[in-house]
Amino acid sequence: QVQLAESGGGLVQAGGSLRLSCAASGRTISNYFMGWFRQAPGKEREFVAAIGWSDGSTFYADSVKSRFTISRDNAENTVYLQMSSLKFEDTAVYYCARRKPLSSNVRHYLDYDYWGQGTRVTVSS
């Protein structure tokens, strides 16, 4: 079992920045793809970013590309999401998740098995 705990959310003005952290405990996440998803009120959970375990390859939703950066520190068992140039439409609860070992898709939430409790990001316009 792995437990994931997000932190770093909060209220920020449009154009500002936040850094989210996802700390894993129980088991190492160093050999797994890790992803960030978000869910706004009344909307489905959507993919934000993912990072590979072997070469650190990264994947982003078009809506956040060039504004968000995903990274990981395997020694700390932690994944980060640096968010810059935040927009009102980035307002959501952000979740980190571990991708299933045999999955090949990085963008769908059904391909992830362990989830954190989420951290809320509110961007004021």
Residue frames relative to the residue before (quaternion, step in Angstrom):
aa qw qx qy qz dx dy dz
Q 1.0000 0.0000 0.0000 0.0000 0.00 0.00 0.00
V 0.1082 -0.7664 0.6299 0.0643 3.52 -1.07 0.76
Q 0.1933 -0.7582 0.6118 0.1157 3.53 -1.04 0.80
L 0.1523 -0.7854 0.5976 0.0525 3.53 -0.98 0.94
A 0.0324 -0.8052 0.5919 -0.0140 3.56 -0.88 0.93
E 0.2173 -0.7833 0.5742 0.0975 3.54 -0.62 1.19
S 0.0335 0.7682 -0.6392 0.0126 3.51 -1.27 0.52
G 0.6248 0.5882 -0.3907 0.3331 3.53 -1.29 0.19
G 0.5059 0.6502 -0.4318 0.3673 3.56 1.22 -0.08
G 0.1803 0.7844 -0.5827 0.1126 3.53 -1.29 0.19
L 0.6089 -0.5233 0.4477 0.3936 3.49 -1.36 -0.34
V 0.0702 0.7930 -0.5982 0.0914 3.56 -0.82 1.01
Q 0.4877 -0.6501 0.4935 0.3099 3.55 -1.13 0.58
A 0.6234 -0.5250 0.4176 0.4017 3.53 -1.20 0.50
G 0.7462 0.3364 -0.2869 0.4977 3.53 -0.93 0.96
G 0.6048 0.5839 -0.3415 0.4203 3.56 1.26 -0.27
S 0.4064 -0.7026 0.5393 0.2244 3.52 -1.38 -0.07
L 0.0271 -0.7528 0.6568 0.0346 3.49 -1.34 0.48
R 0.1920 -0.7522 0.6148 0.1394 3.52 -1.23 0.50
L 0.1859 -0.7826 0.5890 0.0774 3.52 -0.66 1.14
S 0.1582 -0.7678 0.6144 0.0890 3.52 -1.15 0.71
C 0.1100 -0.7562 0.6419 0.0637 3.53 -1.21 0.62
A 0.0932 -0.8140 0.5733 0.0071 3.53 -0.33 1.28
A 0.2131 -0.7832 0.5760 0.0967 3.54 -0.84 1.03
S 0.0167 -0.7762 0.6303 0.0054 3.52 -1.15 0.70
G 0.6651 0.5014 -0.3718 0.4098 3.53 -1.23 0.38
R 0.7734 -0.1101 0.0953 0.6170 3.55 0.91 -0.94
T 0.5630 -0.5932 0.4479 0.3613 3.54 -1.20 0.43
I 0.2646 -0.7487 0.5855 0.1635 3.54 -1.18 0.63
S 0.3900 0.7759 -0.4416 0.2257 3.55 1.30 0.01
N 0.7318 0.4057 -0.2362 0.4940 3.61 1.13 -0.49
Y 0.6549 0.5053 -0.3009 0.4746 3.57 1.23 0.34
F 0.4994 -0.5593 0.5600 0.3524 3.47 -1.31 0.47
M 0.1069 -0.7723 0.6231 0.0621 3.55 -1.08 0.74
G 0.1034 -0.8183 0.5645 0.0310 3.53 -1.03 0.76
W 0.2643 -0.6971 0.6372 0.1953 3.49 -1.42 0.29
F 0.0532 -0.7635 0.6436 0.0037 3.50 -1.05 0.93
R 0.1355 -0.7790 0.6009 0.1173 3.54 -1.26 0.21
Q 0.1101 -0.7822 0.6106 0.0567 3.52 -1.22 0.53
A 0.2046 -0.7674 0.6017 0.0851 3.52 -0.69 1.16
P 0.6572 -0.5175 0.3568 0.4160 3.60 -1.15 0.48
G 0.8417 0.1692 -0.1453 0.4917 3.54 -0.87 0.99
K 0.6791 0.4565 -0.2888 0.4970 3.56 1.27 0.09
E 0.5729 -0.5806 0.4505 0.3629 3.51 -1.28 0.36
R 0.5835 -0.5481 0.4570 0.3876 3.52 -1.27 0.40
E 0.0795 -0.8241 0.5608 0.0098 3.57 -0.80 0.97
F 0.5657 -0.6085 0.4586 0.3155 3.47 -1.23 0.69
V 0.1766 -0.7752 0.5991 0.0952 3.54 -1.09 0.80
A 0.7693 -0.2242 0.2106 0.5600 3.57 0.68 -1.11
A 0.0666 -0.7767 0.6242 0.0513 3.54 -1.28 0.43
I 0.1425 -0.7848 0.5987 0.0725 3.53 -1.22 0.51
G 0.4441 -0.7093 0.4921 0.2398 3.52 -0.95 0.93
W 0.5036 -0.6760 0.4563 0.2849 3.53 -1.27 0.35
S 0.7291 0.4560 -0.2607 0.4387 3.59 0.99 -0.72
D 0.8221 0.1688 -0.0690 0.5393 3.59 0.78 -1.00
G 0.4859 -0.6919 0.4214 0.3281 3.56 1.28 0.10
S 0.2642 0.7768 -0.5299 0.2144 3.56 1.15 0.49
T 0.2006 -0.8041 0.5547 0.0742 3.55 -1.00 0.84
F 0.1330 -0.7664 0.6273 0.0394 3.51 -1.22 0.67
Y 0.0613 -0.8150 0.5762 -0.0032 3.57 -0.96 0.86
A 0.4896 -0.5800 0.5517 0.3458 3.49 -1.28 0.44
D 0.6006 -0.5864 0.3984 0.3697 3.57 -1.05 0.71
S 0.6508 0.5630 -0.3150 0.4003 3.56 1.04 -0.77
V 0.7671 0.3309 -0.1879 0.5165 3.59 1.17 -0.42
K 0.4244 0.7175 -0.4643 0.2993 3.57 1.26 -0.18
S 0.8129 0.2062 -0.2377 0.4901 3.54 -1.04 0.97
R 0.6979 0.4113 -0.2895 0.5098 3.61 1.24 -0.08
F 0.7651 0.2921 -0.1535 0.5530 3.57 1.06 -0.74
T 0.0979 -0.7780 0.6179 0.0583 3.55 -1.18 0.62
I 0.1908 -0.7649 0.6071 0.0998 3.55 -0.82 1.04
S 0.0536 0.7826 -0.6178 0.0542 3.54 -1.05 0.78
R 0.1813 -0.7826 0.5853 0.1100 3.55 -1.26 0.23
D 0.1606 -0.7321 0.6532 0.1078 3.50 -1.28 0.56
N 0.2510 -0.8147 0.5032 0.1414 3.55 -0.05 1.28
A 0.5980 0.5632 -0.3694 0.4344 3.59 1.07 -0.56
E 0.7294 0.3801 -0.2108 0.5283 3.55 1.15 -0.70
N 0.3671 -0.7477 0.4805 0.2745 3.58 1.30 -0.06
T 0.5486 0.6147 -0.3551 0.4417 3.54 1.11 0.79
V 0.1680 -0.7472 0.6360 0.0947 3.51 -1.19 0.73
Y 0.1966 -0.7966 0.5668 0.0745 3.55 -1.04 0.81
L 0.0972 -0.7443 0.6521 0.1064 3.51 -1.32 0.36
Q 0.1489 -0.7787 0.6075 0.0494 3.54 -0.46 1.26
M 0.0760 -0.8112 0.5798 -0.0067 3.55 -0.62 1.15
S 0.0120 -0.7999 0.5985 -0.0422 3.55 -0.76 1.08
S 0.8117 0.2213 -0.1833 0.5085 3.55 -1.30 0.34
L 0.0886 0.8508 -0.5113 0.0833 3.52 0.96 0.92
K 0.2126 -0.7672 0.5980 0.0923 3.51 -1.13 0.82
F 0.6728 -0.4841 0.3630 0.4258 3.53 -1.25 0.40
E 0.6906 0.5035 -0.2819 0.4360 3.58 0.95 -0.86
D 0.5528 0.5753 -0.4096 0.4424 3.60 1.25 0.08
T 0.4424 0.6998 -0.4491 0.3360 3.57 1.27 -0.10
A 0.3432 0.7087 -0.5407 0.2960 3.57 -0.68 1.12
V 0.4657 -0.5679 0.5584 0.3858 3.49 -1.38 -0.10
Y 0.2199 -0.7942 0.5604 0.0829 3.54 -0.78 1.09
Y 0.1166 -0.7998 0.5887 0.0092 3.52 -0.91 1.05
C 0.2060 -0.7204 0.6348 0.1887 3.53 -1.14 0.58
A 0.0661 -0.8071 0.5863 -0.0212 3.52 -1.16 0.64
R 0.3604 -0.7023 0.5715 0.2243 3.52 -1.25 0.52
R 0.3964 -0.7224 0.5087 0.2496 3.57 -0.82 0.98
K 0.5777 -0.5843 0.4512 0.3483 3.53 -1.15 0.71
P 0.6094 -0.6197 0.3551 0.3442 3.59 -0.94 0.86
L 0.7833 0.3415 -0.1847 0.4856 3.61 0.88 -0.84
S 0.4788 0.6789 -0.4386 0.3428 3.57 1.21 0.12
S 0.2414 -0.7710 0.5708 0.1462 3.55 -1.16 0.61
N 0.6185 0.5239 -0.3400 0.4769 3.57 1.29 -0.13
V 0.2142 -0.8006 0.5453 0.1254 3.57 -0.89 0.82
R 0.7021 0.5344 -0.2501 0.3986 3.58 1.20 -0.39
H 0.6933 0.4531 -0.2931 0.4777 3.61 1.19 -0.19
Y 0.5106 -0.6857 0.4212 0.3028 3.56 -0.85 0.92
L 0.5978 0.5757 -0.3717 0.4159 3.61 1.12 -0.45
D 0.6317 0.5307 -0.3320 0.4572 3.58 1.24 -0.25
Y 0.6457 0.4794 -0.3066 0.5092 3.56 1.31 0.14
D 0.2561 -0.8204 0.4977 0.1171 3.57 -0.88 0.89
Y 0.7756 0.2409 -0.1610 0.5608 3.62 0.98 -0.63
W 0.0885 -0.8125 0.5758 -0.0214 3.53 -0.92 1.04
G 0.4217 -0.6566 0.5564 0.2855 3.50 -1.23 0.51
Q 0.6469 -0.5416 0.3819 0.3772 3.54 -1.34 0.03
G 0.5318 -0.6544 0.3803 0.3799 3.55 1.30 -0.22
T 0.1190 -0.7540 0.6406 0.0834 3.51 -1.27 0.52
R 0.3834 -0.7656 0.4764 0.1997 3.55 -0.79 1.02
V 0.1042 -0.7615 0.6385 0.0386 3.51 -1.02 0.94
T 0.0310 -0.7900 0.6120 -0.0199 3.54 -0.76 1.08
V 0.1148 -0.7895 0.6022 0.0285 3.54 -0.72 1.13
S 0.2301 -0.7818 0.5670 0.1200 3.54 -0.65 1.10
S 0.3877 -0.7428 0.5046 0.2079 3.54 -0.94 0.92
